[in-house]
Amino acid sequence: MSAQVESPQEAVAMQEPVAKAEGTSRLLSLDAFRGAIMLLMLNEATRLPLVARSFPHSAIWAAIAFNTEHVDWQGCSLHDLIQPGFSFLVGAALPFSIASRRSKGQTFWQLLGHAVWRAFLLIALGIFLRSIHHSQTYFTFEDTLTQIGLGYVFLFLLGFTRVRTQVIVMLLILICFWGAFALYPAPGPNFDYARVGVPPNWEHNYTGFLSHFNKNSNLSWAFDVWFLNHFPREEPFVFNEGGWSTLSFIPTLATMILGLLTGEWLKSKKSKEEKLRGLVIGGIGLVLLGLICQWAGICPIVKRVWTSSYTLYSGGLVVLMLAGFYALIEWKGWRRWAFPLIVVGMNSIAIYVMSWTMQDFLRGALEIHLGKAISALVSPTFLPVAYGLGVMLIFWILLFWMYRRKIFLRI
């Protein structure tokens, strides 16, 4: 079965058909990588960190647990790369999207109008999904879709600028975001951490200069206390339990610009070997820059506020991951293995919405109808994994059905 599909429909930028040129095949490595990112997100259904607690002395299970959930504050797990990977791919797809639409005769103003509408829908959809288990609209802007939506129009406009301009803007974002945190007053010795949901002697609290980046006592937290309380709420906003914040959309935009630069690189006329070499060198360089910023005590790698060093570090890891997919699929030409990922990657909006709205229902259905059979085959310790894999399989079958019928959910 061919992994290449021609579709008359266009999807949202994070799943935009990424044709190399009019009439040629898709750049399947982007679709496959997007599918892998979405499967990492769906893997939450297997509840592996919970299972790992049954093996407290196993280094293997400790590694699995670490990489299937977010780190508490500083650092980065594989799970922490889902959102930057998703955001990065929005930028990577944009040069192909713009070229495709312009080849169909769309003007700049038509494209801009579509970008504004798309950004609004992404923000609205993110808020809608976050509101599912609330008694009223839950206005929050740290969700992946809302973060992308908040920066998408700026990203689109940058798509019409020179590479040098894009690089300068990305660097300015990283420097200014770091500078804003550094200028905002650090929490003093009498700061009431308990009031913002942080234990006073929490092991992840920094001292000295890096305390500017402490949880729920930094610039992003202060902004949300002011900003989010302008919206109707079930109760006043005091802090986000995980330390997530609205202002993360600014460095997220830098991640998307990095994707934009990568997309331009992949769209260029350079050879596949040159493109692959550039991805590897760029990825390693970004990882080292992020680590140097942390080692030098300049800026810690913290996803929950999307620090500038985290933007560099996670961006580098994402680029290296993409390099692996590009090497196997585009350079070596090994495509058949990636088909299951491509099925998911070409309908990322659909699976994102399904994961929020259908996961609990499907898990409950499996327990009702197949619970006895599964329990007879699987030990209690691994039941969460069995049910999670069952949910993921059902999702994939639904996406395969959509794929065969060329149904691609778009915004």
C-alpha positions as a Markdown table, in Angstrom:
| # | Residue | x | y | z |
|---|---|---|---|---|
| 1 | Met | 0.0 | 0.0 | 0.0 |
| 2 | Ser | 1.4 | 3.4 | -1.0 |
| 3 | Ala | 2.0 | 5.9 | 1.7 |
| 4 | Gln | 1.5 | 8.7 | -0.6 |
| 5 | Val | -2.0 | 10.2 | -0.8 |
| 6 | Glu | -3.2 | 13.0 | -3.0 |
| 7 | Ser | -5.9 | 15.0 | -1.3 |
| 8 | Pro | -8.0 | 18.0 | -2.7 |
| 9 | Gln | -8.5 | 19.2 | 0.8 |
| 10 | Glu | -6.1 | 21.3 | 2.8 |
| 11 | Ala | -5.6 | 21.0 | 6.5 |
| 12 | Val | -4.6 | 23.3 | 9.3 |
| 13 | Ala | -0.9 | 24.3 | 9.2 |
| 14 | Met | 0.1 | 21.6 | 11.6 |
| 15 | Gln | -1.1 | 19.0 | 9.2 |
| 16 | Glu | -1.0 | 21.0 | 5.9 |
| 17 | Pro | -0.3 | 18.9 | 2.8 |
| 18 | Val | 3.4 | 19.7 | 2.4 |
| 19 | Ala | 4.0 | 19.2 | -1.3 |
| 20 | Lys | 7.5 | 19.8 | -2.4 |
| 21 | Ala | 6.1 | 21.5 | -5.5 |
| 22 | Glu | 3.0 | 21.5 | -7.5 |
| 23 | Gly | 2.3 | 18.0 | -8.9 |
| 24 | Thr | 5.0 | 16.2 | -6.9 |
| 25 | Ser | 4.8 | 13.9 | -3.9 |
| 26 | Arg | 4.5 | 15.0 | -0.3 |
| 27 | Leu | 7.4 | 15.4 | 2.1 |
| 28 | Leu | 6.4 | 12.3 | 4.0 |
| 29 | Ser | 9.0 | 12.7 | 6.7 |
| 30 | Leu | 7.0 | 15.7 | 8.1 |
| 31 | Asp | 3.8 | 13.7 | 8.1 |
| 32 | Ala | 5.4 | 10.7 | 9.8 |
| 33 | Phe | 7.1 | 12.9 | 12.4 |
| 34 | Arg | 3.8 | 14.6 | 13.1 |
| 35 | Gly | 2.2 | 11.2 | 13.6 |
| 36 | Ala | 4.9 | 10.1 | 16.0 |
| 37 | Ile | 4.4 | 13.3 | 18.1 |
| 38 | Met | 0.6 | 12.6 | 18.2 |
| 39 | Leu | 1.2 | 9.0 | 19.3 |
| 40 | Leu | 3.5 | 10.2 | 22.1 |
| 41 | Met | 0.6 | 12.3 | 23.2 |
| 42 | Leu | -1.9 | 9.4 | 22.9 |
| 43 | Asn | 0.5 | 7.2 | 24.9 |
| 44 | Glu | -0.7 | 9.0 | 28.0 |
| 45 | Ala | -3.6 | 6.5 | 27.9 |
| 46 | Thr | -1.3 | 3.6 | 28.8 |
| 47 | Arg | -0.5 | 5.3 | 32.2 |
| 48 | Leu | 3.0 | 4.0 | 32.2 |
| 49 | Pro | 4.2 | 6.2 | 35.1 |
| 50 | Leu | 1.5 | 4.6 | 37.2 |
| 51 | Val | 2.7 | 1.1 | 36.2 |
| 52 | Ala | 6.3 | 2.0 | 36.9 |
| 53 | Arg | 5.5 | 2.5 | 40.6 |
| 54 | Ser | 5.1 | -1.3 | 40.8 |
| 55 | Phe | 8.8 | -1.6 | 40.0 |
| 56 | Pro | 10.5 | 1.0 | 42.3 |
| 57 | His | 14.0 | -0.6 | 41.9 |
| 58 | Ser | 14.0 | -1.0 | 38.1 |
| 59 | Ala | 16.2 | 1.5 | 36.2 |
| 60 | Ile | 14.4 | 0.6 | 33.0 |
| 61 | Trp | 11.0 | 1.5 | 34.5 |
| 62 | Ala | 12.4 | 4.6 | 36.1 |
| 63 | Ala | 13.5 | 5.7 | 32.6 |
| 64 | Ile | 10.1 | 4.9 | 31.1 |
| 65 | Ala | 8.3 | 6.8 | 33.9 |
| 66 | Phe | 10.6 | 9.8 | 33.4 |
| 67 | Asn | 10.0 | 10.0 | 29.7 |
| 68 | Thr | 6.2 | 9.5 | 29.7 |
| 69 | Glu | 5.3 | 12.4 | 32.0 |
| 70 | His | 6.4 | 16.1 | 32.4 |
| 71 | Val | 9.3 | 16.8 | 34.7 |
| 72 | Asp | 8.5 | 18.7 | 37.8 |
| 73 | Trp | 10.3 | 21.9 | 36.8 |
| 74 | Gln | 13.9 | 21.9 | 35.4 |
| 75 | Gly | 14.8 | 19.5 | 32.7 |
| 76 | Cys | 13.2 | 17.9 | 29.7 |
| 77 | Ser | 11.7 | 14.4 | 29.1 |
| 78 | Leu | 10.5 | 12.9 | 25.9 |
| 79 | His | 7.0 | 13.8 | 27.0 |
| 80 | Asp | 8.1 | 17.4 | 27.3 |
| 81 | Leu | 8.9 | 17.4 | 23.6 |
| 82 | Ile | 5.3 | 16.8 | 22.4 |
| 83 | Gln | 4.2 | 20.5 | 22.5 |
| 84 | Pro | 7.4 | 21.9 | 21.0 |
| 85 | Gly | 7.3 | 19.2 | 18.4 |
| 86 | Phe | 3.7 | 20.1 | 17.5 |
| 87 | Ser | 4.5 | 23.8 | 17.5 |
| 88 | Phe | 7.7 | 23.3 | 15.4 |
| 89 | Leu | 5.8 | 21.4 | 12.8 |
| 90 | Val | 3.3 | 24.3 | 12.3 |
| 91 | Gly | 6.2 | 26.5 | 11.2 |
| 92 | Ala | 7.9 | 23.7 | 9.2 |
| 93 | Ala | 4.7 | 23.2 | 7.1 |
| 94 | Leu | 4.1 | 26.9 | 6.5 |
| 95 | Pro | 6.5 | 27.5 | 3.6 |
| 96 | Phe | 4.9 | 24.6 | 1.7 |
| 97 | Ser | 1.4 | 25.8 | 2.6 |
| 98 | Ile | 2.1 | 29.3 | 1.4 |
| 99 | Ala | 3.6 | 28.0 | -1.9 |
| 100 | Ser | 0.6 | 25.7 | -2.4 |
| 101 | Arg | -2.0 | 28.4 | -1.9 |
| 102 | Arg | -0.2 | 31.0 | -4.0 |
| 103 | Ser | 0.1 | 28.5 | -6.8 |
| 104 | Lys | -3.7 | 28.3 | -6.8 |
| 105 | Gly | -3.9 | 32.1 | -7.3 |
| 106 | Gln | -4.7 | 33.3 | -3.8 |
| 107 | Thr | -3.6 | 36.8 | -3.0 |
| 108 | Phe | -1.6 | 37.9 | 0.1 |
| 109 | Trp | -4.8 | 39.4 | 1.6 |
| 110 | Gln | -6.7 | 36.2 | 1.1 |
| 111 | Leu | -4.0 | 34.3 | 2.8 |
| 112 | Leu | -3.8 | 36.8 | 5.6 |
| 113 | Gly | -7.5 | 36.6 | 6.2 |
| 114 | His | -7.3 | 32.8 | 6.3 |
| 115 | Ala | -4.4 | 33.0 | 8.8 |
| 116 | Val | -6.4 | 35.3 | 11.1 |
| 117 | Trp | -9.4 | 33.0 | 10.9 |
| 118 | Arg | -7.3 | 30.0 | 11.6 |
| 119 | Ala | -5.7 | 31.6 | 14.6 |
| 120 | Phe | -9.1 | 32.5 | 16.1 |
| 121 | Leu | -10.4 | 29.0 | 15.6 |
| 122 | Leu | -7.3 | 27.4 | 17.2 |
| 123 | Ile | -7.7 | 29.6 | 20.2 |
| 124 | Ala | -11.4 | 29.0 | 20.5 |
| 125 | Leu | -11.0 | 25.2 | 20.0 |
| 126 | Gly | -8.3 | 25.1 | 22.7 |
| 127 | Ile | -10.6 | 26.9 | 25.2 |
| 128 | Phe | -13.5 | 24.7 | 24.2 |
| 129 | Leu | -11.6 | 21.5 | 24.9 |
| 130 | Arg | -10.2 | 22.8 | 28.2 |
| 131 | Ser | -13.8 | 23.7 | 29.3 |
| 132 | Ile | -15.2 | 20.2 | 28.9 |
| 133 | His | -15.1 | 19.3 | 32.6 |
| 134 | His | -16.0 | 22.8 | 33.9 |
| 135 | Ser | -19.4 | 24.3 | 34.7 |
| 136 | Gln | -18.7 | 27.3 | 32.5 |
| 137 | Thr | -16.3 | 28.4 | 29.8 |
| 138 | Tyr | -12.8 | 27.9 | 31.2 |
| 139 | Phe | -10.7 | 30.7 | 29.8 |
| 140 | Thr | -7.1 | 29.5 | 29.8 |
| 141 | Phe | -4.4 | 30.1 | 27.2 |
| 142 | Glu | -1.6 | 27.6 | 28.0 |
| 143 | Asp | -3.2 | 24.8 | 25.9 |
| 144 | Thr | -1.2 | 23.7 | 22.9 |
| 145 | Leu | -3.8 | 25.0 | 20.4 |
| 146 | Thr | -4.3 | 28.3 | 22.0 |
| 147 | Gln | -0.5 | 28.9 | 22.3 |
| 148 | Ile | -0.2 | 28.2 | 18.6 |
| 149 | Gly | -3.2 | 30.4 | 17.7 |
| 150 | Leu | -1.8 | 33.3 | 19.7 |
| 151 | Gly | 1.4 | 33.4 | 17.6 |
| 152 | Tyr | 0.1 | 32.1 | 14.3 |
| 153 | Val | -0.6 | 35.4 | 12.5 |
| 154 | Phe | 2.9 | 36.7 | 13.4 |
| 155 | Leu | 4.4 | 33.5 | 12.1 |
| 156 | Phe | 2.4 | 33.8 | 8.9 |
| 157 | Leu | 3.7 | 37.3 | 8.3 |
| 158 | Leu | 7.2 | 36.2 | 9.0 |
| 159 | Gly | 6.7 | 33.6 | 6.3 |
| 160 | Phe | 6.9 | 36.4 | 3.7 |
| 161 | Thr | 10.2 | 37.8 | 5.0 |
| 162 | Arg | 13.8 | 36.9 | 4.4 |
| 163 | Val | 15.6 | 34.2 | 6.4 |
| 164 | Arg | 17.8 | 36.9 | 8.0 |
| 165 | Thr | 14.7 | 38.7 | 9.3 |
| 166 | Gln | 13.3 | 35.5 | 10.7 |
| 167 | Val | 16.5 | 34.7 | 12.5 |
| 168 | Ile | 16.7 | 38.2 | 14.0 |
| 169 | Val | 13.1 | 38.1 | 15.2 |
| 170 | Met | 13.6 | 34.7 | 16.8 |
| 171 | Leu | 16.8 | 35.9 | 18.6 |
| 172 | Leu | 15.0 | 39.1 | 19.8 |
| 173 | Ile | 12.2 | 37.0 | 21.2 |
| 174 | Leu | 14.5 | 34.8 | 23.1 |
| 175 | Ile | 16.6 | 37.7 | 24.5 |
| 176 | Cys | 13.7 | 39.9 | 25.4 |
| 177 | Phe | 11.7 | 37.1 | 27.0 |
| 178 | Trp | 14.7 | 36.2 | 29.1 |
| 179 | Gly | 15.3 | 39.9 | 29.9 |
| 180 | Ala | 11.7 | 40.5 | 31.0 |
| 181 | Phe | 12.0 | 37.6 | 33.5 |
| 182 | Ala | 15.3 | 38.9 | 34.7 |
| 183 | Leu | 13.9 | 42.4 | 35.3 |
| 184 | Tyr | 10.8 | 41.3 | 37.1 |
| 185 | Pro | 11.5 | 41.3 | 40.9 |
| 186 | Ala | 12.5 | 37.9 | 42.2 |
| 187 | Pro | 10.5 | 36.5 | 45.1 |
| 188 | Gly | 12.1 | 37.6 | 48.4 |
| 189 | Pro | 12.8 | 35.5 | 51.4 |
| 190 | Asn | 9.3 | 36.3 | 52.8 |
| 191 | Phe | 7.4 | 35.3 | 49.7 |
| 192 | Asp | 4.4 | 33.2 | 50.5 |
| 193 | Tyr | 4.9 | 30.2 | 48.3 |
| 194 | Ala | 2.1 | 28.2 | 50.0 |
| 195 | Arg | -0.4 | 30.9 | 48.7 |
| 196 | Val | 0.6 | 30.0 | 45.1 |
| 197 | Gly | 0.6 | 26.2 | 45.6 |
| 198 | Val | 4.3 | 25.7 | 46.0 |
| 199 | Pro | 5.8 | 24.1 | 49.2 |
| 200 | Pro | 8.2 | 26.7 | 50.8 |
| 201 | Asn | 11.1 | 24.3 | 50.7 |
| 202 | Trp | 10.3 | 22.8 | 47.4 |
| 203 | Glu | 13.5 | 21.1 | 46.1 |
| 204 | His | 13.0 | 22.8 | 42.6 |
| 205 | Asn | 13.0 | 26.4 | 43.9 |
| 206 | Tyr | 16.1 | 28.3 | 42.8 |
| 207 | Thr | 18.2 | 30.7 | 44.8 |
| 208 | Gly | 20.1 | 33.7 | 43.6 |
| 209 | Phe | 19.6 | 35.0 | 40.1 |
| 210 | Leu | 17.7 | 31.9 | 38.9 |
| 211 | Ser | 15.0 | 32.6 | 41.4 |
| 212 | His | 13.5 | 34.9 | 38.8 |
| 213 | Phe | 12.3 | 31.7 | 37.2 |
| 214 | Asn | 10.7 | 30.0 | 40.3 |
| 215 | Lys | 7.3 | 28.5 | 40.0 |
| 216 | Asn | 4.3 | 30.7 | 40.4 |
| 217 | Ser | 6.4 | 33.7 | 41.5 |
| 218 | Asn | 7.7 | 34.9 | 38.2 |
| 219 | Leu | 6.7 | 37.3 | 35.4 |
| 220 | Ser | 4.4 | 34.9 | 33.6 |
| 221 | Trp | 2.5 | 34.1 | 36.9 |
| 222 | Ala | 2.1 | 37.8 | 37.7 |
| 223 | Phe | 0.7 | 38.4 | 34.2 |
| 224 | Asp | -1.8 | 35.6 | 34.5 |
| 225 | Val | -3.0 | 36.8 | 37.9 |
| 226 | Trp | -3.8 | 40.1 | 36.1 |
| 227 | Phe | -4.9 | 38.9 | 32.7 |
| 228 | Leu | -7.0 | 35.8 | 33.5 |
| 229 | Asn | -9.1 | 37.5 | 36.1 |
| 230 | His | -10.5 | 39.8 | 33.4 |
| 231 | Phe | -12.6 | 36.7 | 32.2 |
| 232 | Pro | -15.6 | 35.2 | 33.9 |
| 233 | Arg | -14.3 | 32.4 | 36.1 |
| 234 | Glu | -15.7 | 29.8 | 38.5 |
| 235 | Glu | -13.3 | 31.3 | 41.1 |
| 236 | Pro | -10.6 | 34.0 | 40.9 |
| 237 | Phe | -7.3 | 32.9 | 39.4 |
| 238 | Val | -4.5 | 32.8 | 41.9 |
| 239 | Phe | -2.1 | 30.3 | 40.4 |
| 240 | Asn | -1.8 | 27.5 | 37.9 |
| 241 | Glu | -1.1 | 24.2 | 39.7 |
| 242 | Gly | 1.5 | 23.1 | 37.2 |
| 243 | Gly | 3.0 | 26.5 | 36.7 |
| 244 | Trp | 1.9 | 26.7 | 33.1 |
| 245 | Ser | 1.3 | 30.3 | 31.7 |
| 246 | Thr | -0.2 | 32.3 | 28.9 |
| 247 | Leu | 3.0 | 34.2 | 28.1 |
| 248 | Ser | 4.6 | 31.0 | 27.0 |
| 249 | Phe | 3.1 | 31.7 | 23.6 |
| 250 | Ile | 5.9 | 34.2 | 23.0 |
| 251 | Pro | 8.8 | 31.7 | 23.1 |
| 252 | Thr | 6.5 | 29.2 | 21.5 |
| 253 | Leu | 6.4 | 31.6 | 18.6 |
| 254 | Ala | 10.2 | 31.3 | 18.5 |
| 255 | Thr | 9.9 | 27.5 | 18.3 |
| 256 | Met | 7.5 | 27.9 | 15.4 |
| 257 | Ile | 10.0 | 30.3 | 13.7 |
| 258 | Leu | 12.6 | 27.6 | 14.1 |
| 259 | Gly | 10.2 | 25.3 | 12.3 |
| 260 | Leu | 9.7 | 28.0 | 9.7 |
| 261 | Leu | 13.4 | 28.2 | 9.1 |
| 262 | Thr | 13.6 | 24.4 | 8.9 |
| 263 | Gly | 10.8 | 24.3 | 6.4 |
| 264 | Glu | 12.5 | 26.8 | 4.2 |
| 265 | Trp | 15.7 | 24.7 | 4.4 |
| 266 | Leu | 13.8 | 21.5 | 3.4 |
| 267 | Lys | 12.1 | 23.3 | 0.6 |
| 268 | Ser | 15.3 | 24.6 | -0.9 |
| 269 | Lys | 17.0 | 23.1 | -3.9 |
| 270 | Lys | 19.9 | 21.7 | -1.9 |
| 271 | Ser | 20.7 | 18.0 | -2.1 |
| 272 | Lys | 19.2 | 15.6 | 0.5 |
| 273 | Glu | 22.6 | 15.0 | 1.9 |
| 274 | Glu | 23.1 | 18.7 | 2.5 |
| 275 | Lys | 19.7 | 19.1 | 4.0 |
| 276 | Leu | 20.3 | 16.2 | 6.4 |
| 277 | Arg | 23.7 | 17.5 | 7.4 |
| 278 | Gly | 22.2 | 20.9 | 8.1 |
| 279 | Leu | 19.5 | 19.4 | 10.3 |
| 280 | Val | 22.1 | 17.4 | 12.3 |
| 281 | Ile | 24.5 | 20.3 | 12.8 |
| 282 | Gly | 21.7 | 22.8 | 13.6 |
| 283 | Gly | 20.1 | 20.4 | 16.1 |
| 284 | Ile | 23.3 | 19.7 | 17.9 |
| 285 | Gly | 24.2 | 23.4 | 18.0 |
| 286 | Leu | 20.8 | 24.4 | 19.5 |
| 287 | Val | 21.0 | 21.6 | 22.2 |
| 288 | Leu | 24.5 | 22.8 | 23.2 |
| 289 | Leu | 23.3 | 26.5 | 23.3 |
| 290 | Gly | 20.4 | 25.6 | 25.6 |
| 291 | Leu | 22.7 | 23.5 | 27.9 |
| 292 | Ile | 25.3 | 26.3 | 28.1 |
| 293 | Cys | 22.7 | 28.8 | 29.1 |
| 294 | Gln | 21.7 | 26.5 | 32.0 |
| 295 | Trp | 25.2 | 25.5 | 33.0 |
| 296 | Ala | 26.3 | 29.1 | 33.1 |
| 297 | Gly | 23.5 | 30.0 | 35.4 |
| 298 | Ile | 22.0 | 32.4 | 32.8 |
| 299 | Cys | 18.6 | 30.7 | 32.2 |
| 300 | Pro | 17.3 | 27.3 | 33.3 |
| 301 | Ile | 15.7 | 24.8 | 31.0 |
| 302 | Val | 12.1 | 24.9 | 32.2 |
| 303 | Lys | 9.2 | 23.9 | 29.9 |
| 304 | Arg | 6.4 | 25.1 | 32.1 |
| 305 | Val | 7.3 | 28.7 | 31.5 |
| 306 | Trp | 9.0 | 27.9 | 28.1 |
| 307 | Thr | 12.3 | 29.6 | 29.0 |
| 308 | Ser | 14.6 | 30.8 | 26.3 |
| 309 | Ser | 17.1 | 28.0 | 27.1 |
| 310 | Tyr | 14.3 | 25.5 | 26.9 |
| 311 | Thr | 13.3 | 26.9 | 23.5 |
| 312 | Leu | 16.8 | 26.3 | 22.2 |
| 313 | Tyr | 17.3 | 22.9 | 23.9 |
| 314 | Ser | 13.9 | 21.4 | 23.0 |
| 315 | Gly | 14.1 | 22.9 | 19.5 |
| 316 | Gly | 17.4 | 21.2 | 18.9 |
| 317 | Leu | 16.1 | 17.9 | 20.1 |
| 318 | Val | 13.1 | 18.2 | 17.8 |
| 319 | Val | 15.3 | 19.1 | 14.8 |
| 320 | Leu | 17.4 | 16.0 | 15.5 |
| 321 | Met | 14.3 | 13.8 | 15.7 |
| 322 | Leu | 13.1 | 15.2 | 12.4 |
| 323 | Ala | 16.6 | 14.5 | 11.0 |
| 324 | Gly | 16.1 | 10.9 | 11.9 |
| 325 | Phe | 12.8 | 10.7 | 10.0 |
| 326 | Tyr | 14.2 | 12.7 | 7.1 |
| 327 | Ala | 17.2 | 10.3 | 6.8 |
| 328 | Leu | 15.1 | 7.2 | 6.8 |
| 329 | Ile | 12.2 | 8.4 | 4.6 |
| 330 | Glu | 13.6 | 11.0 | 2.2 |
| 331 | Trp | 17.3 | 10.1 | 2.1 |
| 332 | Lys | 17.2 | 6.3 | 2.3 |
| 333 | Gly | 13.7 | 6.1 | 0.7 |
| 334 | Trp | 12.4 | 3.7 | 3.3 |
| 335 | Arg | 8.8 | 4.7 | 3.5 |
| 336 | Arg | 6.6 | 1.7 | 4.1 |
| 337 | Trp | 7.4 | 1.4 | 7.8 |
| 338 | Ala | 6.2 | 4.9 | 8.3 |
| 339 | Phe | 2.7 | 4.3 | 7.0 |
| 340 | Pro | 1.0 | 3.9 | 10.4 |
| 341 | Leu | 2.5 | 7.2 | 11.5 |
| 342 | Ile | 1.5 | 9.0 | 8.3 |
| 343 | Val | -2.1 | 7.9 | 8.9 |
| 344 | Val | -2.0 | 9.7 | 12.2 |
| 345 | Gly | 0.1 | 12.7 | 11.1 |
| 346 | Met | -2.3 | 13.6 | 8.2 |
| 347 | Asn | -5.2 | 14.1 | 10.6 |
| 348 | Ser | -3.5 | 15.6 | 13.7 |
| 349 | Ile | -6.4 | 18.0 | 14.5 |
| 350 | Ala | -8.9 | 15.1 | 14.4 |
| 351 | Ile | -6.8 | 12.9 | 16.7 |
| 352 | Tyr | -6.1 | 15.9 | 19.1 |
| 353 | Val | -9.9 | 16.5 | 19.4 |
| 354 | Met | -10.7 | 12.8 | 19.7 |
| 355 | Ser | -8.1 | 12.4 | 22.5 |
| 356 | Trp | -9.9 | 15.0 | 24.5 |
| 357 | Thr | -13.4 | 14.0 | 23.9 |
| 358 | Met | -13.4 | 10.2 | 23.3 |
| 359 | Gln | -10.6 | 8.7 | 25.3 |
| 360 | Asp | -12.5 | 8.1 | 28.6 |
| 361 | Phe | -15.6 | 6.8 | 26.7 |
| 362 | Leu | -13.6 | 4.3 | 24.8 |
| 363 | Arg | -11.7 | 3.2 | 27.8 |
| 364 | Gly | -15.0 | 2.6 | 29.7 |
| 365 | Ala | -16.4 | 0.7 | 26.7 |
| 366 | Leu | -13.4 | -1.6 | 26.7 |
| 367 | Glu | -13.8 | -2.3 | 30.4 |
| 368 | Ile | -17.5 | -3.0 | 30.0 |
| 369 | His | -17.4 | -5.3 | 27.0 |
| 370 | Leu | -13.9 | -6.8 | 27.1 |
| 371 | Gly | -12.9 | -6.3 | 30.7 |
| 372 | Lys | -13.2 | -9.9 | 31.8 |
| 373 | Ala | -11.3 | -11.2 | 28.8 |
| 374 | Ile | -8.5 | -8.6 | 29.2 |
| 375 | Ser | -8.2 | -9.3 | 32.9 |
| 376 | Ala | -7.8 | -13.0 | 32.2 |
| 377 | Leu | -4.9 | -12.4 | 29.9 |
| 378 | Val | -3.1 | -9.5 | 31.6 |
| 379 | Ser | -2.0 | -9.1 | 35.2 |
| 380 | Pro | -3.5 | -6.3 | 37.2 |
| 381 | Thr | -0.3 | -4.4 | 37.1 |
| 382 | Phe | -0.4 | -4.1 | 33.3 |
| 383 | Leu | -4.2 | -3.5 | 32.9 |
| 384 | Pro | -3.7 | 0.2 | 32.4 |
| 385 | Val | -1.3 | -0.5 | 29.5 |
| 386 | Ala | -3.7 | -3.0 | 27.9 |
| 387 | Tyr | -6.6 | -0.6 | 28.0 |
| 388 | Gly | -4.5 | 2.3 | 26.8 |
| 389 | Leu | -3.2 | 0.3 | 23.9 |
| 390 | Gly | -6.7 | -0.7 | 23.1 |
| 391 | Val | -7.8 | 2.9 | 23.0 |
| 392 | Met | -4.9 | 3.8 | 20.8 |
| 393 | Leu | -5.7 | 1.0 | 18.4 |
| 394 | Ile | -9.3 | 2.1 | 18.1 |
| 395 | Phe | -8.2 | 5.7 | 17.4 |
| 396 | Trp | -5.8 | 4.5 | 14.7 |
| 397 | Ile | -8.6 | 2.4 | 13.0 |
| 398 | Leu | -10.8 | 5.5 | 13.0 |
| 399 | Leu | -8.0 | 7.5 | 11.4 |
| 400 | Phe | -7.3 | 4.8 | 8.9 |
| 401 | Trp | -11.0 | 4.8 | 7.9 |
| 402 | Met | -10.7 | 8.6 | 7.4 |
| 403 | Tyr | -7.5 | 8.2 | 5.5 |
| 404 | Arg | -8.9 | 5.7 | 3.1 |
| 405 | Arg | -11.8 | 8.1 | 2.3 |
| 406 | Lys | -9.6 | 11.1 | 2.1 |
| 407 | Ile | -11.3 | 12.8 | 5.1 |
| 408 | Phe | -8.9 | 15.3 | 6.7 |
| 409 | Leu | -10.3 | 17.5 | 9.4 |
| 410 | Arg | -9.2 | 21.1 | 8.6 |
| 411 | Ile | -9.6 | 24.5 | 10.1 |
